[in-house]
Amino acid sequence: MDLVKAQHQYAEILVKIGLELKDGQPVFIEAPVEASEFVKILLEESYKAGASDTYVFWNCEGADKVRAHYSFPAQVEEECALAQRYADAGAGYIRLLCPSFESTENIDPERVNRLTVISTERRKLFRTSAKRGGFTLCCIPCEEWADQVYPDLPREQRLQTLWETVLRCLRCGSDENPVEAWKQYILKTRARKDKLDSNGYQCYRFRCAGTDLTISPAQGAKWAGGCNEYPGERVFIPNLPTEEVFCVPNRYKVEGHVQATKPLNYNGNLIENFRLSFHEGRVVDYQAEKGQELLKSIIETDEGSHYLGEFALVDQQSPIARNNRIFYTTLFDENAACHLALGMMAGQMPLDKAEELGLNQSKIHMDFMFGADDLHVEGQRPDGSWDDIMVNGRWAGAFEI
């Protein structure tokens, strides 16, 4: 693989597919210092695609954790004011993430969780102006992440191998035009969403080893994923790569229990082998073999963090799943398995009718994976009959598109 060429393709996808950048539009990039070389490529592709202005908001996760250790993290008004200015100008927002695994076990879990709450508030400014600007999130390989994903390889091969893996998951590095490949993906995903919506399912049932869960969608909820669409305005992909379709649950209509099948990396801390139980939508019990106190802090962030804001379907043979690796970052692992999210609802629904429609609201949105090779997903039609949607973790029947 020509790595430099493929990295330029990656940047081009972020700008043209992740944002659907318009000529003369500014771009706001949030990036870790470890991604500086890729940021230069991204800036070049942004200007080539017609960006009028760019701003890079640098961050350092290690520095943030030092701050959290010595003082309770506070909202930085200047940072929010800067983000607000660009959001008001209709800037496209690209967030680059280098997964970190630096332990915060000596920091109060409440302070660790506060770091996420602060950054979420800043990023929310761009999400609320998405119709004008678009936003997207992606991961950039770094040595720390490579060591975690490929510990079985010689150290000098790990970063190169991770880069090649990430680029293949983004459909880069081959003779195929990656921008066109993602446009075709959007079309196929749209057809699958339309099929799910047309059947009018009233309830979904998820069963596999460790999981027996039923979820009803929020009133009026439609299947989303693949892209966010604002007809006549913008079509963009908020997470790259993506292989999911998702729906908004009714916060009060979730029953049963679910077993996570992949570790959750939360601010550099792993929560492993955890299980949640729900009654009338609310988490009523939870256990984790590792990270119990952090899991407790997340669930008790606010009232909404006790409820679900998303349920999502992903084929067990997605391009990411075929790598047969745990990536230890939600962006990749959630696109290798079906998943749920505690907290703020996903998608585009009217929050002014949240209670009426059964929509959940929270300061957090935390995805975790429960998909497995033995997962069976069914949908209940209005007449009470059940259809197979996924069998043994794979799309069933009419949903194989």
TORKOL-4160 file (C-alpha; in steps of 0.2 Angstrom, whole numbers, padded with zeros to 4 digits, m for minus):
401
<pt num="1" X="0000" Y="0000" Z="0000"/>
<pt num="2" X="0006" Y="0018" Z="m0004"/>
<pt num="3" X="0003" Y="0025" Z="0013"/>
<pt num="4" X="0005" Y="0043" Z="0009"/>
<pt num="5" X="m0007" Y="0042" Z="m0006"/>
<pt num="6" X="m0020" Y="0032" Z="0005"/>
<pt num="7" X="m0018" Y="0045" Z="0019"/>
<pt num="8" X="m0023" Y="0059" Z="0007"/>
<pt num="9" X="m0038" Y="0048" Z="0001"/>
<pt num="10" X="m0042" Y="0047" Z="0020"/>
<pt num="11" X="m0042" Y="0066" Z="0022"/>
<pt num="12" X="m0052" Y="0068" Z="0005"/>
<pt num="13" X="m0065" Y="0056" Z="0012"/>
<pt num="14" X="m0066" Y="0066" Z="0028"/>
<pt num="15" X="m0069" Y="0082" Z="0019"/>
<pt num="16" X="m0080" Y="0077" Z="0004"/>
<pt num="17" X="m0090" Y="0063" Z="0013"/>
<pt num="18" X="m0088" Y="0066" Z="0031"/>
<pt num="19" X="m0093" Y="0084" Z="0029"/>
<pt num="20" X="m0098" Y="0086" Z="0011"/>
<pt num="21" X="m0089" Y="0102" Z="0012"/>
<pt num="22" X="m0096" Y="0117" Z="0002"/>
<pt num="23" X="m0085" Y="0129" Z="m0008"/>
<pt num="24" X="m0081" Y="0144" Z="0003"/>
<pt num="25" X="m0085" Y="0135" Z="0019"/>
<pt num="26" X="m0073" Y="0136" Z="0034"/>
<pt num="27" X="m0067" Y="0121" Z="0043"/>
<pt num="28" X="m0064" Y="0118" Z="0062"/>
<pt num="29" X="m0052" Y="0104" Z="0066"/>
<pt num="30" X="m0050" Y="0097" Z="0084"/>
<pt num="31" X="m0034" Y="0086" Z="0084"/>
<pt num="32" X="m0022" Y="0078" Z="0097"/>
<pt num="33" X="m0004" Y="0084" Z="0096"/>
<pt num="34" X="0000" Y="0066" Z="0091"/>
<pt num="35" X="m0009" Y="0068" Z="0074"/>
<pt num="36" X="0001" Y="0084" Z="0068"/>
<pt num="37" X="0008" Y="0075" Z="0052"/>
<pt num="38" X="m0010" Y="0070" Z="0047"/>
<pt num="39" X="m0017" Y="0087" Z="0051"/>
<pt num="40" X="m0005" Y="0094" Z="0037"/>
<pt num="41" X="m0013" Y="0082" Z="0025"/>
<pt num="42" X="m0030" Y="0086" Z="0030"/>
<pt num="43" X="m0028" Y="0105" Z="0029"/>
<pt num="44" X="m0021" Y="0103" Z="0011"/>
<pt num="45" X="m0036" Y="0092" Z="0006"/>
<pt num="46" X="m0048" Y="0105" Z="0015"/>
<pt num="47" X="m0041" Y="0119" Z="0004"/>
<pt num="48" X="m0041" Y="0109" Z="m0012"/>
<pt num="49" X="m0060" Y="0105" Z="m0009"/>
<pt num="50" X="m0064" Y="0124" Z="m0007"/>
<pt num="51" X="m0062" Y="0128" Z="0012"/>
<pt num="52" X="m0061" Y="0147" Z="0014"/>
<pt num="53" X="m0053" Y="0146" Z="0031"/>
<pt num="54" X="m0047" Y="0133" Z="0043"/>
<pt num="55" X="m0043" Y="0132" Z="0062"/>
<pt num="56" X="m0035" Y="0118" Z="0072"/>
<pt num="57" X="m0039" Y="0116" Z="0090"/>
<pt num="58" X="m0025" Y="0106" Z="0098"/>
<pt num="59" X="m0028" Y="0095" Z="0113"/>
<pt num="60" X="m0017" Y="0084" Z="0124"/>
<pt num="61" X="m0026" Y="0070" Z="0133"/>
<pt num="62" X="m0011" Y="0068" Z="0145"/>
<pt num="63" X="m0011" Y="0086" Z="0150"/>
<pt num="64" X="m0030" Y="0086" Z="0153"/>
<pt num="65" X="m0027" Y="0071" Z="0165"/>
<pt num="66" X="m0014" Y="0080" Z="0174"/>
<pt num="67" X="m0026" Y="0095" Z="0176"/>
<pt num="68" X="m0040" Y="0083" Z="0182"/>
<pt num="69" X="m0028" Y="0076" Z="0195"/>
<pt num="70" X="m0024" Y="0092" Z="0203"/>
<pt num="71" X="m0040" Y="0102" Z="0201"/>
<pt num="72" X="m0058" Y="0099" Z="0197"/>
<pt num="73" X="m0060" Y="0101" Z="0178"/>
<pt num="74" X="m0070" Y="0117" Z="0174"/>
<pt num="75" X="m0078" Y="0123" Z="0158"/>
<pt num="76" X="m0066" Y="0134" Z="0148"/>
<pt num="77" X="m0076" Y="0149" Z="0142"/>
<pt num="78" X="m0064" Y="0155" Z="0130"/>
<pt num="79" X="m0063" Y="0138" Z="0121"/>
<pt num="80" X="m0082" Y="0137" Z="0120"/>
<pt num="81" X="m0083" Y="0155" Z="0113"/>
<pt num="82" X="m0071" Y="0151" Z="0100"/>
<pt num="83" X="m0080" Y="0135" Z="0095"/>
<pt num="84" X="m0097" Y="0145" Z="0095"/>
<pt num="85" X="m0089" Y="0158" Z="0083"/>
<pt num="86" X="m0085" Y="0145" Z="0070"/>
<pt num="87" X="m0101" Y="0135" Z="0072"/>
<pt num="88" X="m0111" Y="0152" Z="0069"/>
<pt num="89" X="m0101" Y="0154" Z="0053"/>
<pt num="90" X="m0106" Y="0137" Z="0047"/>
<pt num="91" X="m0089" Y="0129" Z="0049"/>
<pt num="92" X="m0088" Y="0110" Z="0046"/>
<pt num="93" X="m0081" Y="0101" Z="0061"/>
<pt num="94" X="m0068" Y="0087" Z="0060"/>
<pt num="95" X="m0063" Y="0079" Z="0076"/>
<pt num="96" X="m0047" Y="0068" Z="0075"/>
<pt num="97" X="m0045" Y="0055" Z="0089"/>
<pt num="98" X="m0029" Y="0046" Z="0094"/>
<pt num="99" X="m0035" Y="0032" Z="0107"/>
<pt num="100" X="m0027" Y="0034" Z="0123"/>
<pt num="101" X="m0024" Y="0020" Z="0137"/>
<pt num="102" X="m0015" Y="0031" Z="0150"/>
<pt num="103" X="m0022" Y="0025" Z="0166"/>
<pt num="104" X="m0032" Y="0037" Z="0177"/>
<pt num="105" X="m0035" Y="0025" Z="0191"/>
<pt num="106" X="m0027" Y="0037" Z="0204"/>
<pt num="107" X="m0039" Y="0051" Z="0198"/>
<pt num="108" X="m0057" Y="0052" Z="0206"/>
<pt num="109" X="m0069" Y="0044" Z="0193"/>
<pt num="110" X="m0080" Y="0059" Z="0195"/>
<pt num="111" X="m0066" Y="0070" Z="0188"/>
<pt num="112" X="m0062" Y="0058" Z="0174"/>
<pt num="113" X="m0081" Y="0058" Z="0169"/>
<pt num="114" X="m0081" Y="0077" Z="0170"/>
<pt num="115" X="m0068" Y="0078" Z="0157"/>
<pt num="116" X="m0080" Y="0070" Z="0145"/>
<pt num="117" X="m0094" Y="0081" Z="0150"/>
<pt num="118" X="m0084" Y="0097" Z="0146"/>
<pt num="119" X="m0078" Y="0091" Z="0129"/>
<pt num="120" X="m0096" Y="0085" Z="0125"/>
<pt num="121" X="m0103" Y="0102" Z="0128"/>
<pt num="122" X="m0090" Y="0111" Z="0117"/>
<pt num="123" X="m0093" Y="0098" Z="0103"/>
<pt num="124" X="m0112" Y="0100" Z="0105"/>
<pt num="125" X="m0111" Y="0117" Z="0097"/>
<pt num="126" X="m0106" Y="0110" Z="0080"/>
<pt num="127" X="m0119" Y="0096" Z="0081"/>
<pt num="128" X="m0133" Y="0108" Z="0083"/>
<pt num="129" X="m0127" Y="0118" Z="0068"/>
<pt num="130" X="m0124" Y="0102" Z="0058"/>
<pt num="131" X="m0136" Y="0106" Z="0044"/>
<pt num="132" X="m0126" Y="0121" Z="0040"/>
<pt num="133" X="m0108" Y="0114" Z="0043"/>
<pt num="134" X="m0108" Y="0095" Z="0044"/>
<pt num="135" X="m0097" Y="0086" Z="0057"/>
<pt num="136" X="m0087" Y="0070" Z="0057"/>
<pt num="137" X="m0076" Y="0060" Z="0069"/>
<pt num="138" X="m0062" Y="0048" Z="0065"/>
<pt num="139" X="m0047" Y="0039" Z="0072"/>
<pt num="140" X="m0029" Y="0042" Z="0068"/>
<pt num="141" X="m0016" Y="0028" Z="0072"/>
<pt num="142" X="m0003" Y="0032" Z="0085"/>
<pt num="143" X="0010" Y="0021" Z="0093"/>
<pt num="144" X="0000" Y="0019" Z="0110"/>
<pt num="145" X="m0015" Y="0013" Z="0100"/>
<pt num="146" X="m0005" Y="0002" Z="0089"/>
<pt num="147" X="0003" Y="m0007" Z="0104"/>
<pt num="148" X="m0014" Y="m0011" Z="0111"/>
<pt num="149" X="m0021" Y="m0018" Z="0095"/>
<pt num="150" X="m0006" Y="m0027" Z="0088"/>
<pt num="151" X="0004" Y="m0033" Z="0104"/>
<pt num="152" X="0008" Y="m0049" Z="0095"/>
<pt num="153" X="0018" Y="m0040" Z="0081"/>
<pt num="154" X="0036" Y="m0034" Z="0083"/>
<pt num="155" X="0035" Y="m0016" Z="0090"/>
<pt num="156" X="0043" Y="m0009" Z="0074"/>
<pt num="157" X="0029" Y="m0016" Z="0063"/>
<pt num="158" X="0014" Y="m0011" Z="0074"/>
<pt num="159" X="0011" Y="0007" Z="0068"/>
<pt num="160" X="0013" Y="0003" Z="0050"/>
<pt num="161" X="0001" Y="m0012" Z="0051"/>
<pt num="162" X="m0012" Y="m0002" Z="0061"/>
<pt num="163" X="m0012" Y="0012" Z="0048"/>
<pt num="164" X="m0014" Y="m0001" Z="0034"/>
<pt num="165" X="m0029" Y="m0008" Z="0043"/>
<pt num="166" X="m0037" Y="0008" Z="0047"/>
<pt num="167" X="m0035" Y="0014" Z="0029"/>
<pt num="168" X="m0043" Y="m0002" Z="0022"/>
<pt num="169" X="m0058" Y="0000" Z="0034"/>
<pt num="170" X="m0060" Y="0017" Z="0026"/>
<pt num="171" X="m0060" Y="0009" Z="0009"/>
<pt num="172" X="m0043" Y="0018" Z="0005"/>
<pt num="173" X="m0027" Y="0011" Z="m0003"/>
<pt num="174" X="m0034" Y="0001" Z="m0017"/>
<pt num="175" X="m0038" Y="0004" Z="m0035"/>
<pt num="176" X="m0056" Y="0008" Z="m0030"/>
<pt num="177" X="m0061" Y="0027" Z="m0029"/>
<pt num="178" X="m0064" Y="0028" Z="m0010"/>
<pt num="179" X="m0076" Y="0043" Z="m0012"/>
<pt num="180" X="m0087" Y="0034" Z="m0024"/>
<pt num="181" X="m0086" Y="0018" Z="m0014"/>
<pt num="182" X="m0093" Y="0028" Z="0001"/>
<pt num="183" X="m0107" Y="0036" Z="m0010"/>
<pt num="184" X="m0112" Y="0018" Z="m0015"/>
<pt num="185" X="m0112" Y="0013" Z="0004"/>
<pt num="186" X="m0124" Y="0027" Z="0008"/>
<pt num="187" X="m0136" Y="0021" Z="m0006"/>
<pt num="188" X="m0136" Y="0003" Z="0000"/>
<pt num="189" X="m0138" Y="0008" Z="0018"/>
<pt num="190" X="m0153" Y="0020" Z="0014"/>
<pt num="191" X="m0161" Y="0004" Z="0006"/>
<pt num="192" X="m0159" Y="m0006" Z="0022"/>
<pt num="193" X="m0166" Y="0008" Z="0033"/>
<pt num="194" X="m0181" Y="0010" Z="0021"/>
<pt num="195" X="m0185" Y="m0008" Z="0023"/>
<pt num="196" X="m0184" Y="m0008" Z="0042"/>
<pt num="197" X="m0195" Y="0007" Z="0043"/>
<pt num="198" X="m0208" Y="0000" Z="0030"/>
<pt num="199" X="m0211" Y="m0015" Z="0041"/>
<pt num="200" X="m0217" Y="m0004" Z="0055"/>
<pt num="201" X="m0209" Y="m0014" Z="0069"/>
<pt num="202" X="m0217" Y="m0010" Z="0086"/>
<pt num="203" X="m0203" Y="m0020" Z="0096"/>
<pt num="204" X="m0186" Y="m0028" Z="0094"/>
<pt num="205" X="m0180" Y="m0043" Z="0103"/>
<pt num="206" X="m0161" Y="m0047" Z="0105"/>
<pt num="207" X="m0155" Y="m0064" Z="0111"/>
<pt num="208" X="m0138" Y="m0072" Z="0113"/>
<pt num="209" X="m0127" Y="m0079" Z="0127"/>
<pt num="210" X="m0129" Y="m0067" Z="0141"/>
<pt num="211" X="m0142" Y="m0056" Z="0133"/>
<pt num="212" X="m0161" Y="m0056" Z="0133"/>
<pt num="213" X="m0167" Y="m0039" Z="0129"/>
<pt num="214" X="m0183" Y="m0031" Z="0121"/>
<pt num="215" X="m0183" Y="m0013" Z="0115"/>
<pt num="216" X="m0197" Y="m0002" Z="0108"/>
<pt num="217" X="m0193" Y="0012" Z="0097"/>
<pt num="218" X="m0198" Y="0030" Z="0102"/>
<pt num="219" X="m0214" Y="0036" Z="0094"/>
<pt num="220" X="m0210" Y="0042" Z="0077"/>
<pt num="221" X="m0192" Y="0035" Z="0077"/>
<pt num="222" X="m0185" Y="0031" Z="0060"/>
<pt num="223" X="m0169" Y="0020" Z="0057"/>
<pt num="224" X="m0154" Y="0031" Z="0053"/>
<pt num="225" X="m0136" Y="0028" Z="0050"/>
<pt num="226" X="m0124" Y="0028" Z="0036"/>
<pt num="227" X="m0126" Y="0047" Z="0035"/>
<pt num="228" X="m0136" Y="0061" Z="0041"/>
<pt num="229" X="m0147" Y="0068" Z="0027"/>
<pt num="230" X="m0154" Y="0086" Z="0026"/>
<pt num="231" X="m0163" Y="0086" Z="0009"/>
<pt num="232" X="m0157" Y="0100" Z="m0002"/>
<pt num="233" X="m0144" Y="0105" Z="0011"/>
<pt num="234" X="m0131" Y="0092" Z="0015"/>
<pt num="235" X="m0128" Y="0073" Z="0016"/>
<pt num="236" X="m0113" Y="0069" Z="0028"/>
<pt num="237" X="m0106" Y="0055" Z="0038"/>
<pt num="238" X="m0104" Y="0059" Z="0056"/>
<pt num="239" X="m0093" Y="0044" Z="0061"/>
<pt num="240" X="m0080" Y="0037" Z="0049"/>
<pt num="241" X="m0079" Y="0022" Z="0047"/>
<pt num="242" X="m0097" Y="0017" Z="0049"/>
<pt num="243" X="m0106" Y="0001" Z="0046"/>
<pt num="244" X="m0121" Y="0003" Z="0057"/>
<pt num="245" X="m0139" Y="0007" Z="0056"/>
<pt num="246" X="m0147" Y="0014" Z="0072"/>
<pt num="247" X="m0164" Y="0019" Z="0080"/>
<pt num="248" X="m0169" Y="0029" Z="0095"/>
<pt num="249" X="m0177" Y="0019" Z="0109"/>
<pt num="250" X="m0192" Y="0024" Z="0119"/>
<pt num="251" X="m0183" Y="0028" Z="0136"/>
<pt num="252" X="m0197" Y="0019" Z="0146"/>
<pt num="253" X="m0198" Y="0003" Z="0135"/>
<pt num="254" X="m0183" Y="m0007" Z="0138"/>
<pt num="255" X="m0184" Y="m0024" Z="0147"/>
<pt num="256" X="m0171" Y="m0037" Z="0151"/>
<pt num="257" X="m0152" Y="m0039" Z="0152"/>
<pt num="258" X="m0137" Y="m0036" Z="0141"/>
<pt num="259" X="m0120" Y="m0043" Z="0142"/>
<pt num="260" X="m0106" Y="m0032" Z="0134"/>
<pt num="261" X="m0095" Y="m0042" Z="0122"/>
<pt num="262" X="m0080" Y="m0030" Z="0120"/>
<pt num="263" X="m0071" Y="m0019" Z="0132"/>
<pt num="264" X="m0076" Y="m0001" Z="0134"/>
<pt num="265" X="m0061" Y="0012" Z="0133"/>
<pt num="266" X="m0068" Y="0027" Z="0143"/>
<pt num="267" X="m0055" Y="0041" Z="0144"/>
<pt num="268" X="m0041" Y="0028" Z="0144"/>
<pt num="269" X="m0048" Y="0017" Z="0157"/>
<pt num="270" X="m0055" Y="0000" Z="0151"/>
<pt num="271" X="m0072" Y="m0007" Z="0158"/>
<pt num="272" X="m0073" Y="m0025" Z="0155"/>
<pt num="273" X="m0085" Y="m0040" Z="0155"/>
<pt num="274" X="m0100" Y="m0029" Z="0161"/>
<pt num="275" X="m0118" Y="m0033" Z="0162"/>
<pt num="276" X="m0133" Y="m0021" Z="0163"/>
<pt num="277" X="m0151" Y="m0025" Z="0168"/>
<pt num="278" X="m0166" Y="m0014" Z="0163"/>
<pt num="279" X="m0184" Y="m0012" Z="0170"/>
<pt num="280" X="m0196" Y="0001" Z="0162"/>
<pt num="281" X="m0181" Y="0008" Z="0153"/>
<pt num="282" X="m0170" Y="0011" Z="0168"/>
<pt num="283" X="m0154" Y="0003" Z="0173"/>
<pt num="284" X="m0158" Y="m0006" Z="0189"/>
<pt num="285" X="m0143" Y="m0016" Z="0191"/>
<pt num="286" X="m0125" Y="m0017" Z="0184"/>
<pt num="287" X="m0109" Y="m0027" Z="0187"/>
<pt num="288" X="m0092" Y="m0026" Z="0179"/>
<pt num="289" X="m0077" Y="m0037" Z="0182"/>
<pt num="290" X="m0065" Y="m0022" Z="0179"/>
<pt num="291" X="m0070" Y="m0004" Z="0181"/>
<pt num="292" X="m0085" Y="m0006" Z="0192"/>
<pt num="293" X="m0083" Y="0012" Z="0200"/>
<pt num="294" X="m0080" Y="0020" Z="0183"/>
<pt num="295" X="m0096" Y="0012" Z="0176"/>
<pt num="296" X="m0105" Y="0018" Z="0192"/>
<pt num="297" X="m0099" Y="0035" Z="0189"/>
<pt num="298" X="m0105" Y="0035" Z="0171"/>
<pt num="299" X="m0122" Y="0028" Z="0175"/>
<pt num="300" X="m0125" Y="0041" Z="0189"/>
<pt num="301" X="m0119" Y="0056" Z="0178"/>
<pt num="302" X="m0137" Y="0062" Z="0178"/>
<pt num="303" X="m0155" Y="0054" Z="0177"/>
<pt num="304" X="m0154" Y="0052" Z="0158"/>
<pt num="305" X="m0138" Y="0042" Z="0159"/>
<pt num="306" X="m0148" Y="0028" Z="0167"/>
<pt num="307" X="m0158" Y="0026" Z="0151"/>
<pt num="308" X="m0154" Y="0021" Z="0133"/>
<pt num="309" X="m0152" Y="0034" Z="0119"/>
<pt num="310" X="m0148" Y="0022" Z="0104"/>
<pt num="311" X="m0149" Y="0004" Z="0098"/>
<pt num="312" X="m0139" Y="m0001" Z="0083"/>
<pt num="313" X="m0137" Y="m0016" Z="0071"/>
<pt num="314" X="m0120" Y="m0021" Z="0063"/>
<pt num="315" X="m0117" Y="m0037" Z="0053"/>
<pt num="316" X="m0104" Y="m0048" Z="0062"/>
<pt num="317" X="m0094" Y="m0048" Z="0045"/>
<pt num="318" X="m0093" Y="m0030" Z="0042"/>
<pt num="319" X="m0076" Y="m0024" Z="0035"/>
<pt num="320" X="m0070" Y="m0020" Z="0053"/>
<pt num="321" X="m0077" Y="m0036" Z="0060"/>
<pt num="322" X="m0067" Y="m0046" Z="0047"/>
<pt num="323" X="m0051" Y="m0040" Z="0055"/>
<pt num="324" X="m0055" Y="m0051" Z="0070"/>
<pt num="325" X="m0047" Y="m0038" Z="0082"/>
<pt num="326" X="m0053" Y="m0028" Z="0097"/>
<pt num="327" X="m0048" Y="m0010" Z="0093"/>
<pt num="328" X="m0051" Y="m0004" Z="0111"/>
<pt num="329" X="m0060" Y="0012" Z="0104"/>
<pt num="330" X="m0079" Y="0014" Z="0102"/>
<pt num="331" X="m0078" Y="0021" Z="0084"/>
<pt num="332" X="m0071" Y="0005" Z="0077"/>
<pt num="333" X="m0078" Y="m0008" Z="0089"/>
<pt num="334" X="m0095" Y="m0001" Z="0088"/>
<pt num="335" X="m0094" Y="m0004" Z="0069"/>
<pt num="336" X="m0089" Y="m0022" Z="0071"/>
<pt num="337" X="m0104" Y="m0027" Z="0082"/>
<pt num="338" X="m0122" Y="m0022" Z="0087"/>
<pt num="339" X="m0122" Y="m0010" Z="0101"/>
<pt num="340" X="m0132" Y="0001" Z="0113"/>
<pt num="341" X="m0129" Y="0018" Z="0120"/>
<pt num="342" X="m0133" Y="0025" Z="0137"/>
<pt num="343" X="m0138" Y="0043" Z="0138"/>
<pt num="344" X="m0142" Y="0056" Z="0126"/>
<pt num="345" X="m0153" Y="0050" Z="0111"/>
<pt num="346" X="m0144" Y="0048" Z="0094"/>
<pt num="347" X="m0151" Y="0055" Z="0078"/>
<pt num="348" X="m0163" Y="0070" Z="0074"/>
<pt num="349" X="m0179" Y="0071" Z="0083"/>
<pt num="350" X="m0188" Y="0086" Z="0091"/>
<pt num="351" X="m0182" Y="0088" Z="0109"/>
<pt num="352" X="m0196" Y="0100" Z="0113"/>
<pt num="353" X="m0207" Y="0084" Z="0113"/>
<pt num="354" X="m0195" Y="0073" Z="0122"/>
<pt num="355" X="m0207" Y="0067" Z="0136"/>
<pt num="356" X="m0221" Y="0064" Z="0124"/>
<pt num="357" X="m0211" Y="0054" Z="0111"/>
<pt num="358" X="m0201" Y="0045" Z="0125"/>
<pt num="359" X="m0184" Y="0053" Z="0120"/>
<pt num="360" X="m0170" Y="0052" Z="0132"/>
<pt num="361" X="m0158" Y="0067" Z="0136"/>
<pt num="362" X="m0142" Y="0067" Z="0146"/>
<pt num="363" X="m0125" Y="0075" Z="0147"/>
<pt num="364" X="m0117" Y="0059" Z="0140"/>
<pt num="365" X="m0119" Y="0047" Z="0126"/>
<pt num="366" X="m0109" Y="0031" Z="0129"/>
<pt num="367" X="m0109" Y="0017" Z="0117"/>
<pt num="368" X="m0105" Y="m0001" Z="0121"/>
<pt num="369" X="m0105" Y="m0017" Z="0111"/>
<pt num="370" X="m0115" Y="m0033" Z="0114"/>
<pt num="371" X="m0115" Y="m0041" Z="0096"/>
<pt num="372" X="m0110" Y="m0059" Z="0094"/>
<pt num="373" X="m0109" Y="m0073" Z="0082"/>
<pt num="374" X="m0125" Y="m0081" Z="0090"/>
<pt num="375" X="m0135" Y="m0065" Z="0091"/>
<pt num="376" X="m0153" Y="m0067" Z="0085"/>
<pt num="377" X="m0163" Y="m0050" Z="0082"/>
<pt num="378" X="m0181" Y="m0050" Z="0078"/>
<pt num="379" X="m0194" Y="m0037" Z="0074"/>
<pt num="380" X="m0212" Y="m0037" Z="0079"/>
<pt num="381" X="m0225" Y="m0031" Z="0067"/>
<pt num="382" X="m0241" Y="m0022" Z="0071"/>
<pt num="383" X="m0251" Y="m0038" Z="0070"/>
<pt num="384" X="m0240" Y="m0047" Z="0083"/>
<pt num="385" X="m0230" Y="m0058" Z="0071"/>
<pt num="386" X="m0211" Y="m0058" Z="0072"/>
<pt num="387" X="m0198" Y="m0057" Z="0058"/>
<pt num="388" X="m0180" Y="m0062" Z="0058"/>
<pt num="389" X="m0169" Y="m0047" Z="0055"/>
<pt num="390" X="m0152" Y="m0054" Z="0060"/>
<pt num="391" X="m0148" Y="m0073" Z="0063"/>
<pt num="392" X="m0131" Y="m0078" Z="0070"/>
<pt num="393" X="m0125" Y="m0060" Z="0069"/>
<pt num="394" X="m0129" Y="m0058" Z="0050"/>
<pt num="395" X="m0142" Y="m0049" Z="0041"/>
<pt num="396" X="m0157" Y="m0061" Z="0037"/>
<pt num="397" X="m0167" Y="m0062" Z="0021"/>
<pt num="398" X="m0173" Y="m0046" Z="0014"/>
<pt num="399" X="m0161" Y="m0036" Z="0024"/>
<pt num="400" X="m0146" Y="m0043" Z="0015"/>
<pt num="401" X="m0143" Y="m0029" Z="0003"/>
